[in-house]
Amino acid sequence: MLVGLSYIDLKHYIIPDQFSIYAAPFGIAGCYLIPMLDGEITSITLPTWQDSVIGMVVGAGLLLAVIGTYWLVRREEGMGMGDVKLLGMIGAFLGWQSIAPVIFAASLIGSFVGIALMISAGRGFRSQVPFGPFLAIASVIYLFFGAPIIGLVF
């Protein structure tokens, strides 16, 4: 899903709902059902289904607050609703604990790449750069390296 939505967001500047809000219930169900299976499945710590629901709400709510604040200050759209739904879906799969590290990593990676693209294109800092691919990259980084990185930082 993350590869597909990244490609679509880069090419068309949209994130289809099929890759976000329709996928979020699968994240919640997975967090509920996978721990019930017998045996050692993975070394990755899965969130509980409660963490998953909170992650979906916090992820979407946090970006919605950012969009609202930007609108109040600038009176223009700064980010699309697809990013809001995507972070809600990421929260559903990875839990509320992932939201802050994912936003931080996505913003950091997006800043470096975005500034480089804007300078190389010569259009200045008013250029559009899709944020979905950076959220996708940051969520994969968190999935595989989140605990060690968080341990180093905190």
matplotlib code that plots the C-alpha trace (Angstrom):
import matplotlib.pyplot as plt

x = [0.0, 2.7, 4.6, 1.4, 0.2, 3.6, 3.7, 0.2, 0.9, 4.1, 2.4, -1.1, -0.8, -3.6, -3.8, -6.8, -9.1, -8.5, -4.9, -5.9, -9.3, -10.4, -7.2, -7.3, -9.8, -7.4, -4.7, -7.0, -8.2, -4.6, -3.6, -6.5, -6.2, -2.5, -1.7, -4.3, -2.4, -0.2, 3.6, 6.2, 5.2, 7.5, 10.1, 8.3, 6.1, 2.6, 0.3, -2.9, -6.1, -6.8, -3.4, -4.4, -7.7, -6.0, -3.3, -5.8, -7.6, -4.5, -2.7, -5.6, -6.5, -3.0, -2.6, -6.2, -5.2, -2.1, -4.2, -6.7, -4.1, -2.4, -5.7, -6.4, -3.0, -2.5, -6.0, -4.8, -4.6, -1.2, -1.8, -4.5, -6.9, -5.2, -2.2, -4.6, -6.2, -2.8, -1.5, -4.7, -4.1, -0.4, -1.6, -4.0, -1.3, 1.6, -0.3, -0.3, 3.3, 4.4, 2.7, 5.3, 8.4, 6.7, 5.8, 9.2, 11.1, 8.7, 9.1, 12.9, 13.2, 10.7, 12.5, 15.8, 14.3, 11.8, 14.4, 16.7, 14.0, 12.8, 16.3, 17.1, 13.8, 14.4, 10.7, 11.4, 9.8, 6.2, 6.4, 4.2, 5.9, 3.7, 4.0, 2.5, 5.7, 7.7, 5.0, 5.3, 9.1, 9.0, 6.4, 8.7, 11.7, 9.6, 8.4, 11.8, 14.0, 11.6, 12.5, 16.3, 16.0, 13.6, 15.9, 18.8, 16.8, 15.0]
y = [0.0, 2.4, 2.0, 2.4, 5.5, 7.1, 6.6, 8.1, 11.0, 11.8, 11.7, 13.1, 14.8, 12.7, 9.8, 7.6, 6.6, 2.9, 3.3, 5.0, 5.1, 1.8, 0.2, 1.5, -1.2, -3.9, -2.3, -2.4, -5.9, -7.1, -5.6, -7.5, -10.8, -11.5, -11.7, -14.5, -16.7, -19.4, -19.3, -16.7, -14.7, -11.8, -10.0, -6.7, -5.5, -5.1, -2.4, -3.5, -2.9, 0.0, 1.6, 1.1, 2.9, 5.8, 5.9, 6.3, 9.1, 10.9, 10.6, 12.0, 14.6, 15.9, 16.6, 18.0, 20.5, 21.5, 22.0, 24.1, 26.2, 26.8, 27.8, 30.3, 31.9, 31.9, 31.6, 29.0, 25.2, 23.9, 20.1, 17.8, 15.6, 12.5, 13.1, 13.3, 10.0, 8.4, 9.3, 7.9, 4.7, 4.6, 5.1, 2.2, -0.2, 1.1, 2.5, 5.9, 5.5, 5.8, 9.1, 11.6, 9.7, 9.2, 12.9, 14.0, 11.7, 12.5, 16.2, 15.9, 13.8, 15.9, 19.1, 17.9, 16.5, 19.3, 22.1, 20.3, 19.9, 23.5, 24.9, 22.7, 23.6, 27.3, 27.9, 29.1, 27.9, 28.1, 24.8, 21.9, 18.7, 15.7, 14.7, 11.2, 9.5, 10.9, 9.6, 6.2, 6.2, 7.3, 4.7, 1.9, 3.3, 3.3, -0.2, -1.7, 0.7, 2.6, 1.0, 1.4, 4.9, 6.0, 4.3, 6.5, 9.7, 9.3]
z = [0.0, 0.9, -2.4, -4.4, -2.5, -2.7, -6.5, -6.9, -4.6, -6.4, -9.8, -9.1, -5.7, -4.2, -1.8, -2.7, 0.2, -0.7, 0.6, 3.9, 5.5, 4.0, 5.1, 8.7, 9.9, 8.8, 11.0, 14.0, 13.2, 12.8, 16.2, 17.7, 15.9, 15.5, 19.2, 19.4, 17.1, 18.7, 18.6, 18.0, 14.9, 14.9, 17.0, 16.3, 19.2, 18.1, 19.5, 21.2, 19.4, 21.9, 21.0, 17.3, 17.7, 19.6, 17.0, 14.2, 16.0, 17.2, 13.9, 11.9, 14.6, 14.9, 11.1, 11.0, 13.7, 11.7, 8.6, 10.6, 12.2, 8.8, 7.3, 10.2, 9.8, 6.0, 4.7, 2.2, 2.0, 3.0, 3.1, 1.7, 3.6, 2.0, 4.4, 7.3, 6.4, 5.7, 9.1, 10.7, 8.8, 9.9, 13.5, 13.1, 12.0, 14.3, 17.3, 18.9, 20.1, 16.4, 15.6, 17.0, 15.6, 12.2, 11.9, 13.1, 10.6, 7.7, 8.3, 8.6, 5.4, 3.6, 4.5, 3.1, -0.1, -0.6, -0.2, -2.6, -5.1, -4.8, -5.2, -8.2, -9.9, -9.3, -8.3, -4.8, -1.5, -2.7, -4.6, -3.8, -2.5, -1.7, 2.0, 1.6, 0.4, 3.4, 5.8, 4.1, 4.4, 8.0, 9.0, 7.5, 9.4, 12.6, 11.9, 11.6, 13.6, 15.9, 19.2, 18.9, 17.6, 20.3, 22.9, 21.6, 21.7, 25.0]

ax = plt.figure().add_subplot(projection="3d")
ax.plot(x, y, z, "-o")
ax.set_aspect("equal")
plt.show()
